[in-house]
Amino acid sequence: MMVGHPLRYGNLVVERHDFLIIKKYMQQHQGLKDYIHGNVSALLEENLQDAIIADEKNMSSEIARLYPIH
């Protein structure tokens, strides 16, 4: 297991649409993991298991988004 930095909210906070995009991408590209990216993917998967999934209207403005609202 890779050790990451402590998260401000205790868990990863992801907007529902972004969460689905990330999960879909990870499922479609399982065979493309090399040694370095495999470690990062494993850490992301681990964080996604305990992630706080929020609706768009409940997202704090300080949370980074894949597709931010303008």
C-alpha positions as CSV (number, residue, x, y, z in Angstrom):
1,M,0.0,0.0,0.0
2,M,1.2,3.5,-0.8
3,V,1.2,6.1,1.9
4,G,-0.5,9.3,0.9
5,H,-0.8,12.7,2.6
6,P,-3.6,13.1,5.1
7,L,-6.8,14.4,3.5
8,R,-8.4,17.6,4.7
9,Y,-11.8,16.1,5.0
10,G,-10.6,12.7,6.2
11,N,-11.7,11.1,3.0
12,L,-11.6,11.9,-0.7
13,V,-14.6,14.2,-1.6
14,V,-15.9,13.6,-5.2
15,E,-18.9,14.9,-7.0
16,R,-21.1,12.0,-8.2
17,H,-20.7,12.6,-11.9
18,D,-16.9,12.9,-11.5
19,F,-16.9,9.7,-9.5
20,L,-18.7,7.8,-12.2
21,I,-16.3,9.1,-14.9
22,I,-13.2,8.1,-12.8
23,K,-14.6,4.6,-12.1
24,K,-15.6,4.1,-15.8
25,Y,-12.1,5.2,-17.0
26,M,-10.4,2.9,-14.5
27,Q,-12.5,-0.1,-15.5
28,Q,-11.8,0.5,-19.2
29,H,-8.1,0.9,-18.8
30,Q,-7.2,-1.8,-16.4
31,G,-4.6,-3.4,-18.8
32,L,-2.7,-0.2,-19.4
33,K,-1.2,0.1,-15.9
34,D,2.5,0.1,-15.7
35,Y,4.6,-0.2,-12.6
36,I,4.5,3.5,-11.5
37,H,0.9,4.2,-12.6
38,G,-0.2,1.0,-11.0
39,N,0.8,2.3,-7.6
40,V,-1.1,5.6,-8.2
41,S,-4.1,3.6,-9.4
42,A,-4.1,1.4,-6.3
43,L,-4.0,4.5,-4.1
44,L,-6.8,6.1,-6.0
45,E,-8.9,2.9,-5.8
46,E,-8.3,2.7,-2.1
47,N,-9.3,6.4,-1.6
48,L,-12.4,5.9,-3.8
49,Q,-13.7,3.1,-1.6
50,D,-14.1,5.4,1.3
51,A,-14.8,8.6,-0.7
52,I,-17.5,11.0,0.2
53,I,-19.8,11.2,-2.8
54,A,-21.6,14.5,-3.0
55,D,-24.2,16.0,-5.3
56,E,-23.2,19.0,-7.3
57,K,-25.4,21.4,-5.2
58,N,-23.7,20.2,-2.0
59,M,-20.1,20.6,-3.2
60,S,-17.9,23.1,-1.5
61,S,-16.2,25.6,-3.8
62,E,-12.8,24.6,-2.5
63,I,-13.1,21.0,-3.9
64,A,-11.4,20.5,-7.2
65,R,-13.7,19.1,-10.0
66,L,-13.0,17.3,-13.3
67,Y,-15.6,19.4,-15.0
68,P,-16.0,22.6,-13.0
69,I,-19.1,24.7,-13.4
70,H,-18.4,28.2,-14.8
